[in-house]
Amino acid sequence: MKLSIYHKLIVFHVFLGLSIFLVKPLALVYFICMTIFWGYKILNVSQENKVFYVMLACAYIVGVEVFLRMNNGTFFYEASKYLVIIYVLMGMLGTSISSRGLIYFTYILLLIPSIFVAVSAMGFETNIKKAIAFNLSGPVCLGIAAIYCSGKVLKFDQVKIILIGLLLPLISTTVYLFLYTPNLQAAITGTASNFATSGGFGPNQVATVLGLGMFALASRFFMSKANIVIKVIDLCLLGLISFRAIVTFSRGGVITSIVMIMFFLLVYYIKVNYTYKRKLLFSLSIFFVLAFFTWVLSSIQTSGFIDKRYANQDATGREKEDISTGRTDLIAFEIKEFIENPVLGIGVGKIKERRLAETGMLAASHNELSRILAEHGLFGILAFLILLIAPLIYRLRDRSNIFFYSFYLFWLLTINHSAMRIAAPAFIYALCLIRIDFKPKQSINKKLIQNNKLLLKQA
């Protein structure tokens, strides 16, 4: 059977994961090549297809970010977020900006006062690095991407390709994870988030991006009209990625993915006709069988520890008092700082230092809402309200984006368990604002025929 471009790309990314596992410096080489490739594509594509290529490039960067981070494949930690910003700015060249996106200019401006608060408190040089390079790269990435995406139109098939662009590097990540920890039972001795099963990297970040891969494959499976062979391949990929997401023992990314799939199915079921509703129900039964099998395999491979993890139990089976694994106290501390500094906040990047000074503990809550309250004060509340409300208002005017609730909830749930440490929540939020055109692209000849028929009727 002749391989399609999709299958060739899958094979390529399988070998990419294998190659970087064997020769780690290849990650940096790939980052350089990838950056040049997508930059060239964006600069040379026609204006008609520019939005699509910008979104495709950013989706790929979001998918590959964690994989490159775990292999030291970038020049600095936040490189992927800045790359998304650069590609979006390149896309803005010669493109009009919708007035709907102007609210996000206000959002970015509201983040600025806390920079001056932090600088005045600790010194100019140190705080610029922390405030811009680390603490504000995610929010600014979101703001710029949202400005660009507001009012933009993409074909339905283009959106599906963008999801594939997000998925492909996650296949490399999954291959790498299997090679990194071939013997799971030896690596799992408790119910805590497991770095060994996450490629030696942060389980939270790994589970978050793999959760996106789960959603991309699940939505593709339910929407696909492809033959049975392609569907089987997609289901196998879905099972493998889901399995590796589960065994990171980081629940946030997996639960978020399940919520995304549920809301997508609800919207999609309402949208399709009766005939396809019946097919969708059949596909759903296959999906549930796969989900059950994947969970049973995960339970066996983790010696039952994964069941205890999701039941909020420790390794001995005792129920844990705090389901948030200690984050409740961290969030409470950040709310306390907001109450004491309600107007301007304590300054960008200051919360971890303040917590260390007062409690002797250097830790982050990974909750973007409580962090923005503590560090930005009243300006932070206004900035967050813009992010929270603006897409919902936009949704009232335009209901074409069938992925809206899935993308919106991914952003909202992810920033509450992983903050904005990776580019994913920023980019996926921006995709909420895209309008989807479901009309098939007509050829020039068809348009001419239709126009001629119209003229004849008028005559």
HUBEL-V834968 format. One record per backbone hydrogen bond with DSSP energy under -1.0 kcal/mol. CO is the residue of the C=O (numbers start at 1). NH is the residue of the N-H. Records with the same first field share a line. If there is no record, write none. Layout:
# HUBEL-V834968
CO: NH / NH
This chain:
# HUBEL-V834968
4: 8
5: 9
6: 10
7: 11
8: 12
9: 13
10: 14
11: 15
12: 16
13: 17
14: 18
15: 19
16: 20
17: 21
18: 22
19: 23
23: 26
24: 27
25: 29
26: 30
27: 31
28: 32
29: 33
30: 34
31: 35
32: 36
33: 37
34: 38
35: 39
36: 40
37: 41
38: 42
39: 43
40: 44
41: 45
49: 53
50: 54
51: 55
52: 56
53: 57
54: 58
55: 59
56: 60
57: 61
58: 62
59: 63
60: 64
61: 65
64: 68
65: 69
66: 70
68: 73
69: 72
76: 79
78: 82
79: 83
80: 84
81: 85
82: 86
83: 87
84: 88
85: 89
86: 90
87: 91
88: 92
92: 95
98: 101
99: 102
101: 104
102: 105 / 106
103: 107
104: 108
105: 109
106: 110
108: 111
109: 112
112: 115 / 116
113: 117
114: 118 / 348
115: 119
116: 120
117: 121
118: 122
119: 123
123: 127
124: 128
125: 129
126: 130
127: 131
128: 132
130: 135
131: 136
136: 140
137: 141
138: 142
139: 143
140: 144
141: 145
142: 146
143: 147
144: 148
145: 149
146: 150
149: 152
152: 435
154: 437
155: 159
156: 160
157: 161
158: 162
159: 163
160: 164
161: 165
162: 166
163: 167
164: 168
167: 170 / 171
168: 171 / 172
169: 173
170: 174
171: 175
172: 176
173: 177
174: 178
175: 179
176: 180
177: 181
184: 188
195: 200
202: 206
203: 207
204: 208
205: 209
206: 210
207: 211
208: 212
209: 213
210: 214
211: 215
212: 216
213: 217
214: 218
215: 219
216: 220
217: 221
218: 222
219: 223
220: 224
227: 231
228: 232
229: 233
230: 234
231: 235
232: 236
233: 237
234: 238
235: 239
236: 240
237: 241
238: 242
239: 243
240: 244
241: 245
242: 246
243: 247
246: 249
248: 194
251: 255
252: 256
253: 257
254: 258
255: 259
256: 260
257: 261
258: 262
259: 263
260: 264
261: 265
262: 266
263: 267
264: 268
265: 269
266: 270
267: 271
268: 272
273: 277
274: 278
275: 279
276: 280
277: 281
278: 282
279: 283
280: 284
281: 285
282: 286
283: 287
284: 288
285: 289
286: 290
287: 291
288: 292
289: 293
290: 294
291: 295
292: 296
293: 297
294: 298
295: 299
296: 300
297: 301
298: 302
299: 304
300: 303
302: 305
304: 308
305: 309
306: 310
307: 311
308: 313
309: 312
312: 320
314: 317
318: 314
322: 325
324: 327
327: 331
328: 332
329: 333
330: 334
331: 335
332: 336
333: 337
334: 338
335: 339
336: 340
337: 341
342: 378
343: 379
347: 350
350: 354
351: 355
352: 356
353: 357
354: 358
355: 359
356: 360
366: 419
367: 371
368: 372
369: 373
370: 374
371: 375
372: 376
373: 377
374: 346
375: 347
376: 379
377: 381
378: 382
379: 383
380: 384
381: 385
382: 386
383: 387
384: 388
385: 389
386: 390
389: 393
390: 394
391: 395
392: 396
394: 398
400: 402
401: 404
403: 407
404: 408
405: 409
406: 410
407: 411
408: 412
409: 413
410: 414
411: 415
414: 417 / 418
415: 368
418: 421
423: 427
424: 428
425: 429
426: 430
427: 431
429: 432
430: 433
431: 434
433: 151
435: 154
437: 156
443: 447
444: 448
445: 449
446: 450
447: 451
448: 452
449: 453
450: 454
451: 455
452: 456
453: 457
454: 458
455: 459
